[in-house]
Amino acid sequence: MGAQPVHGHTSDRPRVPRTIGGISDALRGGRRAQFFAELPEAQQGPEPDGVMTAWWGRAVLDVDPDRDRVHAAAKAGSLPTTTMDEIFRRRERTGQ
């Protein structure tokens, strides 16, 4: 299975680079401060990677141009949903 861009982002460069600078630049408001509070506390080894991965995901959501619309729809209960069976059927139809 491969990941497909949700909003048509097709650049070879990621919308949010997986770097400390890329993540911090993309985070909104107080989330940037939270990121910088957690990062120096991570012990050498896999822990810093875990912090970077978790915050990278949040940063990607923060720069999503449809973020506010999707968030409002989720809160209102009007966000479209689907089943895993339908996702598998679509993938089979498109050969993915």
Biopython code that builds the backbone (N, CA, C, O; Angstrom):
import numpy as np
from Bio.PDB.StructureBuilder import StructureBuilder

atoms = [
    (1, "MET", "N", (0.829, -1.190, 0.000)),
    (1, "MET", "CA", (0.000, 0.000, 0.000)),
    (1, "MET", "C", (0.863, 1.239, 0.000)),
    (1, "MET", "O", (1.847, 1.303, 0.737)),
    (2, "GLY", "N", (0.526, 2.207, -0.794)),
    (2, "GLY", "CA", (1.242, 3.469, -0.789)),
    (2, "GLY", "C", (0.342, 4.578, -0.306)),
    (2, "GLY", "O", (-0.881, 4.495, -0.413)),
    (3, "ALA", "N", (0.945, 5.601, 0.218)),
    (3, "ALA", "CA", (0.163, 6.755, 0.686)),
    (3, "ALA", "C", (-0.087, 7.689, -0.483)),
    (3, "ALA", "O", (0.803, 7.927, -1.300)),
    (4, "GLN", "N", (-1.268, 8.203, -0.560)),
    (4, "GLN", "CA", (-1.626, 9.148, -1.604)),
    (4, "GLN", "C", (-1.869, 10.512, -0.966)),
    (4, "GLN", "O", (-2.425, 10.581, 0.130)),
    (5, "PRO", "N", (-1.464, 11.602, -1.625)),
    (5, "PRO", "CA", (-1.715, 12.918, -1.057)),
    (5, "PRO", "C", (-3.209, 13.181, -0.949)),
    (5, "PRO", "O", (-3.969, 12.872, -1.866)),
    (6, "VAL", "N", (-3.621, 13.748, 0.166)),
    (6, "VAL", "CA", (-5.031, 14.010, 0.405)),
    (6, "VAL", "C", (-5.503, 15.209, -0.387)),
    (6, "VAL", "O", (-6.605, 15.190, -0.936)),
    (7, "HIS", "N", (-4.696, 16.250, -0.459)),
    (7, "HIS", "CA", (-5.124, 17.494, -1.087)),
    (7, "HIS", "C", (-4.336, 17.808, -2.353)),
    (7, "HIS", "O", (-4.146, 18.974, -2.699)),
    (8, "GLY", "N", (-3.886, 16.779, -3.033)),
    (8, "GLY", "CA", (-3.226, 16.986, -4.307)),
    (8, "GLY", "C", (-1.821, 17.532, -4.207)),
    (8, "GLY", "O", (-1.297, 18.028, -5.205)),
    (9, "HIS", "N", (-1.181, 17.466, -3.045)),
    (9, "HIS", "CA", (0.188, 17.933, -2.901)),
    (9, "HIS", "C", (1.087, 16.938, -3.610)),
    (9, "HIS", "O", (1.229, 15.801, -3.160)),
    (10, "THR", "N", (1.699, 17.352, -4.719)),
    (10, "THR", "CA", (2.453, 16.403, -5.531)),
    (10, "THR", "C", (3.929, 16.741, -5.633)),
    (10, "THR", "O", (4.660, 16.051, -6.344)),
    (11, "SER", "N", (4.388, 17.765, -4.957)),
    (11, "SER", "CA", (5.786, 18.140, -5.018)),
    (11, "SER", "C", (6.664, 17.003, -4.523)),
    (11, "SER", "O", (6.253, 16.202, -3.684)),
    (12, "ASP", "N", (7.878, 16.945, -5.056)),
    (12, "ASP", "CA", (8.834, 15.948, -4.572)),
    (12, "ASP", "C", (9.294, 16.290, -3.160)),
    (12, "ASP", "O", (9.783, 15.423, -2.436)),
    (13, "ARG", "N", (9.142, 17.536, -2.773)),
    (13, "ARG", "CA", (9.516, 17.961, -1.428)),
    (13, "ARG", "C", (8.293, 17.890, -0.529)),
    (13, "ARG", "O", (7.201, 18.284, -0.938)),
    (14, "PRO", "N", (8.463, 17.395, 0.691)),
    (14, "PRO", "CA", (7.310, 17.320, 1.597)),
    (14, "PRO", "C", (6.839, 18.713, 1.990)),
    (14, "PRO", "O", (7.628, 19.655, 2.060)),
    (15, "ARG", "N", (5.553, 18.824, 2.243)),
    (15, "ARG", "CA", (4.985, 20.101, 2.680)),
    (15, "ARG", "C", (5.650, 20.551, 3.978)),
    (15, "ARG", "O", (5.888, 21.741, 4.184)),
    (16, "VAL", "N", (5.948, 19.579, 4.856)),
    (16, "VAL", "CA", (6.645, 19.847, 6.113)),
    (16, "VAL", "C", (7.879, 18.956, 6.155)),
    (16, "VAL", "O", (7.757, 17.737, 6.281)),
    (17, "PRO", "N", (9.066, 19.548, 6.052)),
    (17, "PRO", "CA", (10.277, 18.727, 6.146)),
    (17, "PRO", "C", (10.374, 18.064, 7.514)),
    (17, "PRO", "O", (9.983, 18.655, 8.521)),
    (18, "ARG", "N", (10.891, 16.842, 7.555)),
    (18, "ARG", "CA", (11.047, 16.110, 8.821)),
    (18, "ARG", "C", (12.331, 16.560, 9.511)),
    (18, "ARG", "O", (13.231, 15.761, 9.768)),
    (19, "THR", "N", (12.394, 17.837, 9.800)),
    (19, "THR", "CA", (13.524, 18.422, 10.514)),
    (19, "THR", "C", (12.968, 19.245, 11.670)),
    (19, "THR", "O", (11.785, 19.584, 11.688)),
    (20, "ILE", "N", (13.825, 19.563, 12.631)),
    (20, "ILE", "CA", (13.387, 20.383, 13.754)),
    (20, "ILE", "C", (12.864, 21.722, 13.239)),
    (20, "ILE", "O", (11.807, 22.183, 13.669)),
    (21, "GLY", "N", (13.593, 22.339, 12.329)),
    (21, "GLY", "CA", (13.165, 23.624, 11.774)),
    (21, "GLY", "C", (11.882, 23.527, 10.973)),
    (21, "GLY", "O", (11.009, 24.387, 11.087)),
    (22, "GLY", "N", (11.762, 22.480, 10.157)),
    (22, "GLY", "CA", (10.562, 22.305, 9.346)),
    (22, "GLY", "C", (9.325, 22.118, 10.204)),
    (22, "GLY", "O", (8.274, 22.702, 9.942)),
    (23, "ILE", "N", (9.468, 21.293, 11.239)),
    (23, "ILE", "CA", (8.341, 21.030, 12.126)),
    (23, "ILE", "C", (7.978, 22.289, 12.904)),
    (23, "ILE", "O", (6.806, 22.658, 12.973)),
    (24, "SER", "N", (8.972, 22.950, 13.490)),
    (24, "SER", "CA", (8.666, 24.139, 14.299)),
    (24, "SER", "C", (8.069, 25.263, 13.461)),
    (24, "SER", "O", (7.205, 25.996, 13.943)),
    (25, "ASP", "N", (8.509, 25.410, 12.228)),
    (25, "ASP", "CA", (7.949, 26.447, 11.352)),
    (25, "ASP", "C", (6.479, 26.197, 11.020)),
    (25, "ASP", "O", (5.719, 27.141, 10.807)),
    (26, "ALA", "N", (6.083, 24.930, 10.978)),
    (26, "ALA", "CA", (4.722, 24.577, 10.569)),
    (26, "ALA", "C", (3.724, 24.576, 11.722)),
    (26, "ALA", "O", (2.521, 24.707, 11.494)),
    (27, "LEU", "N", (4.202, 24.431, 12.950)),
    (27, "LEU", "CA", (3.282, 24.336, 14.086)),
    (27, "LEU", "C", (2.627, 25.668, 14.395)),
    (27, "LEU", "O", (3.254, 26.722, 14.292)),
    (28, "ARG", "N", (1.356, 25.610, 14.776)),
    (28, "ARG", "CA", (0.582, 26.807, 15.121)),
    (28, "ARG", "C", (0.696, 27.115, 16.605)),
    (28, "ARG", "O", (0.773, 26.210, 17.435)),
    (29, "GLY", "N", (0.706, 28.386, 16.923)),
    (29, "GLY", "CA", (0.584, 28.880, 18.287)),
    (29, "GLY", "C", (1.450, 28.179, 19.314)),
    (29, "GLY", "O", (2.648, 27.979, 19.108)),
    (30, "GLY", "N", (0.827, 27.807, 20.427)),
    (30, "GLY", "CA", (1.523, 27.215, 21.551)),
    (30, "GLY", "C", (2.065, 25.826, 21.287)),
    (30, "GLY", "O", (2.848, 25.300, 22.078)),
    (31, "ARG", "N", (1.655, 25.230, 20.186)),
    (31, "ARG", "CA", (2.144, 23.888, 19.869)),
    (31, "ARG", "C", (3.649, 23.922, 19.604)),
    (31, "ARG", "O", (4.348, 22.955, 19.904)),
    (32, "ARG", "N", (4.149, 25.016, 19.052)),
    (32, "ARG", "CA", (5.592, 25.144, 18.805)),
    (32, "ARG", "C", (6.348, 25.087, 20.138)),
    (32, "ARG", "O", (7.363, 24.399, 20.251)),
    (33, "ALA", "N", (5.850, 25.807, 21.135)),
    (33, "ALA", "CA", (6.501, 25.801, 22.452)),
    (33, "ALA", "C", (6.467, 24.414, 23.071)),
    (33, "ALA", "O", (7.443, 23.990, 23.689)),
    (34, "GLN", "N", (5.354, 23.699, 22.913)),
    (34, "GLN", "CA", (5.245, 22.324, 23.418)),
    (34, "GLN", "C", (6.293, 21.421, 22.770)),
    (34, "GLN", "O", (6.941, 20.617, 23.440)),
    (35, "PHE", "N", (6.444, 21.571, 21.462)),
    (35, "PHE", "CA", (7.427, 20.783, 20.713)),
    (35, "PHE", "C", (8.827, 21.030, 21.265)),
    (35, "PHE", "O", (9.574, 20.089, 21.531)),
    (36, "PHE", "N", (9.176, 22.307, 21.437)),
    (36, "PHE", "CA", (10.512, 22.632, 21.930)),
    (36, "PHE", "C", (10.696, 22.246, 23.392)),
    (36, "PHE", "O", (11.834, 22.078, 23.832)),
    (37, "ALA", "N", (9.632, 22.101, 24.151)),
    (37, "ALA", "CA", (9.736, 21.635, 25.536)),
    (37, "ALA", "C", (10.003, 20.127, 25.579)),
    (37, "ALA", "O", (10.748, 19.654, 26.437)),
    (38, "GLU", "N", (9.397, 19.374, 24.658)),
    (38, "GLU", "CA", (9.560, 17.920, 24.651)),
    (38, "GLU", "C", (10.878, 17.462, 24.036)),
    (38, "GLU", "O", (11.484, 16.500, 24.509)),
    (39, "LEU", "N", (11.315, 18.133, 23.004)),
    (39, "LEU", "CA", (12.477, 17.668, 22.250)),
    (39, "LEU", "C", (13.750, 17.574, 23.103)),
    (39, "LEU", "O", (14.411, 16.536, 23.053)),
    (40, "PRO", "N", (14.129, 18.586, 23.876)),
    (40, "PRO", "CA", (15.376, 18.475, 24.645)),
    (40, "PRO", "C", (15.309, 17.439, 25.771)),
    (40, "PRO", "O", (16.346, 17.012, 26.277)),
    (41, "GLU", "N", (14.110, 17.036, 26.162)),
    (41, "GLU", "CA", (13.957, 16.057, 27.240)),
    (41, "GLU", "C", (14.078, 14.623, 26.747)),
    (41, "GLU", "O", (14.199, 13.702, 27.555)),
    (42, "ALA", "N", (14.047, 14.420, 25.438)),
    (42, "ALA", "CA", (14.108, 13.064, 24.876)),
    (42, "ALA", "C", (15.510, 12.489, 25.077)),
    (42, "ALA", "O", (16.512, 13.150, 24.804)),
    (43, "GLN", "N", (15.561, 11.243, 25.560)),
    (43, "GLN", "CA", (16.825, 10.547, 25.763)),
    (43, "GLN", "C", (17.394, 10.096, 24.422)),
    (43, "GLN", "O", (16.644, 9.814, 23.488)),
    (44, "GLN", "N", (18.716, 10.027, 24.329)),
    (44, "GLN", "CA", (19.363, 9.574, 23.113)),
    (44, "GLN", "C", (18.845, 8.187, 22.748)),
    (44, "GLN", "O", (18.629, 7.352, 23.626)),
    (45, "GLY", "N", (18.652, 7.948, 21.491)),
    (45, "GLY", "CA", (18.123, 6.677, 21.009)),
    (45, "GLY", "C", (16.831, 6.905, 20.248)),
    (45, "GLY", "O", (16.689, 7.921, 19.568)),
    (46, "PRO", "N", (15.881, 5.975, 20.350)),
    (46, "PRO", "CA", (14.655, 6.095, 19.566)),
    (46, "PRO", "C", (13.705, 7.189, 20.081)),
    (46, "PRO", "O", (12.811, 7.614, 19.349)),
    (47, "GLU", "N", (13.881, 7.639, 21.302)),
    (47, "GLU", "CA", (12.950, 8.622, 21.865)),
    (47, "GLU", "C", (12.891, 9.922, 21.060)),
    (47, "GLU", "O", (11.787, 10.389, 20.779)),
    (48, "PRO", "N", (14.021, 10.536, 20.673)),
    (48, "PRO", "CA", (13.914, 11.761, 19.862)),
    (48, "PRO", "C", (13.193, 11.529, 18.533)),
    (48, "PRO", "O", (12.459, 12.396, 18.059)),
    (49, "ASP", "N", (13.409, 10.349, 17.935)),
    (49, "ASP", "CA", (12.702, 10.030, 16.686)),
    (49, "ASP", "C", (11.199, 9.966, 16.925)),
    (49, "ASP", "O", (10.417, 10.413, 16.086)),
    (50, "GLY", "N", (10.794, 9.417, 18.059)),
    (50, "GLY", "CA", (9.375, 9.350, 18.395)),
    (50, "GLY", "C", (8.773, 10.734, 18.572)),
    (50, "GLY", "O", (7.659, 10.994, 18.117)),
    (51, "VAL", "N", (9.509, 11.626, 19.233)),
    (51, "VAL", "CA", (9.046, 13.004, 19.411)),
    (51, "VAL", "C", (8.914, 13.678, 18.054)),
    (51, "VAL", "O", (7.907, 14.326, 17.769)),
    (52, "MET", "N", (9.939, 13.523, 17.216)),
    (52, "MET", "CA", (9.911, 14.146, 15.886)),
    (52, "MET", "C", (8.759, 13.606, 15.050)),
    (52, "MET", "O", (8.078, 14.374, 14.371)),
    (53, "THR", "N", (8.531, 12.298, 15.087)),
    (53, "THR", "CA", (7.450, 11.699, 14.298)),
    (53, "THR", "C", (6.089, 12.191, 14.767)),
    (53, "THR", "O", (5.242, 12.546, 13.947)),
    (54, "ALA", "N", (5.870, 12.215, 16.080)),
    (54, "ALA", "CA", (4.580, 12.676, 16.606)),
    (54, "ALA", "C", (4.326, 14.133, 16.245)),
    (54, "ALA", "O", (3.232, 14.489, 15.809)),
    (55, "TRP", "N", (5.332, 14.967, 16.426)),
    (55, "TRP", "CA", (5.144, 16.396, 16.144)),
    (55, "TRP", "C", (5.127, 16.690, 14.653)),
    (55, "TRP", "O", (4.503, 17.664, 14.231)),
    (56, "TRP", "N", (5.797, 15.873, 13.842)),
    (56, "TRP", "CA", (5.730, 16.058, 12.395)),
    (56, "TRP", "C", (4.290, 15.860, 11.924)),
    (56, "TRP", "O", (3.791, 16.624, 11.099)),
    (57, "GLY", "N", (3.624, 14.829, 12.453)),
    (57, "GLY", "CA", (2.222, 14.592, 12.096)),
    (57, "GLY", "C", (1.340, 15.771, 12.462)),
    (57, "GLY", "O", (0.469, 16.163, 11.686)),
    (58, "ARG", "N", (1.560, 16.335, 13.634)),
    (58, "ARG", "CA", (0.773, 17.511, 14.052)),
    (58, "ARG", "C", (1.079, 18.709, 13.159)),
    (58, "ARG", "O", (0.184, 19.483, 12.820)),
    (59, "ALA", "N", (2.350, 18.859, 12.781)),
    (59, "ALA", "CA", (2.740, 19.983, 11.914)),
    (59, "ALA", "C", (2.090, 19.863, 10.542)),
    (59, "ALA", "O", (1.634, 20.860, 9.983)),
    (60, "VAL", "N", (2.042, 18.646, 9.996)),
    (60, "VAL", "CA", (1.393, 18.432, 8.694)),
    (60, "VAL", "C", (-0.071, 18.848, 8.773)),
    (60, "VAL", "O", (-0.588, 19.482, 7.854)),
    (61, "LEU", "N", (-0.734, 18.496, 9.860)),
    (61, "LEU", "CA", (-2.128, 18.910, 10.034)),
    (61, "LEU", "C", (-2.254, 20.425, 10.164)),
    (61, "LEU", "O", (-3.208, 21.012, 9.654)),
    (62, "ASP", "N", (-1.301, 21.062, 10.839)),
    (62, "ASP", "CA", (-1.364, 22.507, 11.028)),
    (62, "ASP", "C", (-1.239, 23.279, 9.719)),
    (62, "ASP", "O", (-1.807, 24.363, 9.594)),
    (63, "VAL", "N", (-0.509, 22.745, 8.743)),
    (63, "VAL", "CA", (-0.354, 23.465, 7.473)),
    (63, "VAL", "C", (-1.349, 23.024, 6.410)),
    (63, "VAL", "O", (-1.333, 23.553, 5.299)),
    (64, "ASP", "N", (-2.215, 22.067, 6.729)),
    (64, "ASP", "CA", (-3.220, 21.603, 5.770)),
    (64, "ASP", "C", (-4.168, 22.753, 5.448)),
    (64, "ASP", "O", (-4.786, 23.311, 6.356)),
    (65, "PRO", "N", (-4.293, 23.118, 4.173)),
    (65, "PRO", "CA", (-5.155, 24.251, 3.818)),
    (65, "PRO", "C", (-6.628, 24.031, 4.160)),
    (65, "PRO", "O", (-7.381, 24.996, 4.290)),
    (66, "ASP", "N", (-7.043, 22.779, 4.305)),
    (66, "ASP", "CA", (-8.434, 22.480, 4.643)),
    (66, "ASP", "C", (-8.626, 22.168, 6.128)),
    (66, "ASP", "O", (-9.695, 21.713, 6.537)),
    (67, "ARG", "N", (-7.598, 22.410, 6.927)),
    (67, "ARG", "CA", (-7.607, 22.031, 8.335)),
    (67, "ARG", "C", (-8.835, 22.565, 9.070)),
    (67, "ARG", "O", (-9.540, 21.802, 9.729)),
    (68, "ASP", "N", (-9.093, 23.851, 8.963)),
    (68, "ASP", "CA", (-10.200, 24.453, 9.714)),
    (68, "ASP", "C", (-11.554, 23.911, 9.257)),
    (68, "ASP", "O", (-12.444, 23.679, 10.076)),
    (69, "ARG", "N", (-11.705, 23.712, 7.946)),
    (69, "ARG", "CA", (-12.962, 23.175, 7.421)),
    (69, "ARG", "C", (-13.179, 21.740, 7.894)),
    (69, "ARG", "O", (-14.281, 21.380, 8.306)),
    (70, "VAL", "N", (-12.138, 20.930, 7.836)),
    (70, "VAL", "CA", (-12.245, 19.531, 8.259)),
    (70, "VAL", "C", (-12.505, 19.460, 9.762)),
    (70, "VAL", "O", (-13.327, 18.662, 10.214)),
    (71, "HIS", "N", (-11.815, 20.280, 10.529)),
    (71, "HIS", "CA", (-12.008, 20.286, 11.982)),
    (71, "HIS", "C", (-13.447, 20.669, 12.322)),
    (71, "HIS", "O", (-14.071, 20.028, 13.167)),
    (72, "ALA", "N", (-13.975, 21.697, 11.681)),
    (72, "ALA", "CA", (-15.356, 22.138, 11.931)),
    (72, "ALA", "C", (-16.352, 21.043, 11.550)),
    (72, "ALA", "O", (-17.320, 20.803, 12.271)),
    (73, "ALA", "N", (-16.114, 20.379, 10.414)),
    (73, "ALA", "CA", (-17.013, 19.305, 9.984)),
    (73, "ALA", "C", (-16.956, 18.128, 10.956)),
    (73, "ALA", "O", (-17.980, 17.504, 11.234)),
    (74, "ALA", "N", (-15.770, 17.824, 11.470)),
    (74, "ALA", "CA", (-15.651, 16.730, 12.433)),
    (74, "ALA", "C", (-16.411, 17.062, 13.719)),
    (74, "ALA", "O", (-17.116, 16.215, 14.268)),
    (75, "LYS", "N", (-16.265, 18.286, 14.188)),
    (75, "LYS", "CA", (-16.969, 18.691, 15.406)),
    (75, "LYS", "C", (-18.482, 18.702, 15.198)),
    (75, "LYS", "O", (-19.242, 18.394, 16.116)),
    (76, "ALA", "N", (-18.915, 19.058, 13.993)),
    (76, "ALA", "CA", (-20.341, 19.124, 13.696)),
    (76, "ALA", "C", (-20.936, 17.750, 13.373)),
    (76, "ALA", "O", (-22.153, 17.610, 13.258)),
    (77, "GLY", "N", (-20.089, 16.756, 13.230)),
    (77, "GLY", "CA", (-20.565, 15.414, 12.892)),
    (77, "GLY", "C", (-20.919, 15.252, 11.432)),
    (77, "GLY", "O", (-21.617, 14.306, 11.066)),
    (78, "SER", "N", (-20.448, 16.164, 10.586)),
    (78, "SER", "CA", (-20.788, 16.094, 9.166)),
    (78, "SER", "C", (-19.606, 15.697, 8.288)),
    (78, "SER", "O", (-19.676, 15.815, 7.065)),
    (79, "LEU", "N", (-18.535, 15.233, 8.895)),
    (79, "LEU", "CA", (-17.370, 14.803, 8.130)),
    (79, "LEU", "C", (-17.704, 13.487, 7.427)),
    (79, "LEU", "O", (-18.152, 12.542, 8.077)),
    (80, "PRO", "N", (-17.492, 13.411, 6.107)),
    (80, "PRO", "CA", (-17.801, 12.168, 5.393)),
    (80, "PRO", "C", (-16.955, 11.016, 5.926)),
    (80, "PRO", "O", (-15.773, 11.188, 6.225)),
    (81, "THR", "N", (-17.561, 9.859, 6.041)),
    (81, "THR", "CA", (-16.845, 8.670, 6.501)),
    (81, "THR", "C", (-17.055, 7.548, 5.501)),
    (81, "THR", "O", (-17.929, 7.620, 4.638)),
    (82, "THR", "N", (-16.238, 6.509, 5.633)),
    (82, "THR", "CA", (-16.369, 5.337, 4.781)),
    (82, "THR", "C", (-15.930, 4.118, 5.582)),
    (82, "THR", "O", (-15.390, 4.249, 6.681)),
    (83, "THR", "N", (-16.159, 2.959, 5.037)),
    (83, "THR", "CA", (-15.741, 1.727, 5.701)),
    (83, "THR", "C", (-14.443, 1.230, 5.079)),
    (83, "THR", "O", (-14.085, 1.629, 3.971)),
    (84, "MET", "N", (-13.741, 0.359, 5.799)),
    (84, "MET", "CA", (-12.527, -0.241, 5.247)),
    (84, "MET", "C", (-12.866, -1.090, 4.030)),
    (84, "MET", "O", (-12.079, -1.155, 3.085)),
    (85, "ASP", "N", (-14.027, -1.743, 4.040)),
    (85, "ASP", "CA", (-14.432, -2.536, 2.880)),
    (85, "ASP", "C", (-14.526, -1.666, 1.627)),
    (85, "ASP", "O", (-14.080, -2.068, 0.553)),
    (86, "GLU", "N", (-15.108, -0.473, 1.768)),
    (86, "GLU", "CA", (-15.220, 0.431, 0.623)),
    (86, "GLU", "C", (-13.838, 0.909, 0.176)),
    (86, "GLU", "O", (-13.587, 1.033, -1.022)),
    (87, "ILE", "N", (-12.965, 1.171, 1.102)),
    (87, "ILE", "CA", (-11.601, 1.589, 0.746)),
    (87, "ILE", "C", (-10.907, 0.474, -0.034)),
    (87, "ILE", "O", (-10.256, 0.740, -1.045)),
    (88, "PHE", "N", (-11.041, -0.771, 0.425)),
    (88, "PHE", "CA", (-10.429, -1.891, -0.282)),
    (88, "PHE", "C", (-11.020, -2.056, -1.680)),
    (88, "PHE", "O", (-10.290, -2.313, -2.637)),
    (89, "ARG", "N", (-12.346, -1.909, -1.802)),
    (89, "ARG", "CA", (-12.986, -2.010, -3.123)),
    (89, "ARG", "C", (-12.454, -0.923, -4.063)),
    (89, "ARG", "O", (-12.148, -1.196, -5.223)),
    (90, "ARG", "N", (-12.346, 0.306, -3.556)),
    (90, "ARG", "CA", (-11.813, 1.405, -4.393)),
    (90, "ARG", "C", (-10.390, 1.119, -4.820)),
    (90, "ARG", "O", (-10.026, 1.349, -5.973)),
    (91, "ARG", "N", (-9.588, 0.623, -3.908)),
    (91, "ARG", "CA", (-8.184, 0.329, -4.235)),
    (91, "ARG", "C", (-8.094, -0.774, -5.284)),
    (91, "ARG", "O", (-7.241, -0.717, -6.171)),
    (92, "GLU", "N", (-8.951, -1.759, -5.193)),
    (92, "GLU", "CA", (-8.960, -2.831, -6.184)),
    (92, "GLU", "C", (-9.354, -2.289, -7.554)),
    (92, "GLU", "O", (-8.755, -2.660, -8.564)),
    (93, "ARG", "N", (-10.367, -1.403, -7.595)),
    (93, "ARG", "CA", (-10.808, -0.806, -8.852)),
    (93, "ARG", "C", (-9.710, 0.028, -9.505)),
    (93, "ARG", "O", (-9.569, 0.030, -10.727)),
    (94, "THR", "N", (-8.935, 0.734, -8.687)),
    (94, "THR", "CA", (-7.906, 1.615, -9.245)),
    (94, "THR", "C", (-6.550, 0.938, -9.374)),
    (94, "THR", "O", (-5.598, 1.537, -9.874)),
    (95, "GLY", "N", (-6.460, -0.320, -8.919)),
    (95, "GLY", "CA", (-5.209, -1.056, -9.068)),
    (95, "GLY", "C", (-4.125, -0.642, -8.098)),
    (95, "GLY", "O", (-2.939, -0.798, -8.392)),
    (96, "GLN", "N", (-4.502, -0.129, -6.971)),
    (96, "GLN", "CA", (-3.489, 0.287, -5.980)),
    (96, "GLN", "C", (-3.282, -0.758, -4.949)),
    (96, "GLN", "O", (-2.469, -0.578, -4.042)),
]
sb = StructureBuilder()
sb.init_structure("model")
sb.init_model(0)
sb.init_chain("A")
sb.init_seg("    ")
for serial, (resi, resn, name, xyz) in enumerate(atoms, 1):
    if name == "N":
        sb.init_residue(resn, " ", resi, " ")
    sb.init_atom(name, np.array(xyz, "f"), 0.0, 1.0, " ", f" {name:<3s}", serial, name[0])
structure = sb.get_structure()
